[in-house]
Amino acid sequence: KESSAYREAIVLTGNAAGTTASQLQSAAAAVALSVGTQGKAAETLAALTATSRVAAADLGKLAEAAIRLEREGGPAVKETVKAFADLAKDPSKAVVKLNEDTNFLTLSLYKQIKALDEQGKTAEAAAIAQVAYADAVTSRTKTLEADLGTLEKAWRSIADGAKSAWD
């Protein structure tokens, strides 16, 4: 099922991400080691690939951030995937809009994204914006996770163990 989802996303986008199904499978395994399950990682990677707006090199990082954000009570993975795709369509405009809600952007980072966008280097601007947002999300969600109480950590560990076994 995972391989079919990968192949479909790759073929339907003309492999805009520049990846293979086996590379996505490896990325899913790596993401699953740090957060979530293999199934959730595969689903997220397929969704990111299907947007045709994310570079292969960034897929794992963005998938991990989206899963972590959902896991800590943020928006669903689907919404975070859409935010990453929006950052690729119009990086300068989308980064400002996203920053209004999340406050992750520094002035120097914004200037860098805007300059690249104005030079017609939209893909580079998008990659910088996507990675910056993913880094901010990952950092913040790790802080939230570290602040969980003993009972919450124990329950999460049990739930994660069960999901991993099912996976």
PyMOL commands that set and color helices and strands:
alter all, ss='L'
color gray80, all
select helices_A, chain A and resi 2-12+21-34+38-50+56-71+77-89+91-102+107-118+122-146+150-166
alter helices_A, ss='H'
color red, helices_A
deselect
rebuild
show_as cartoon
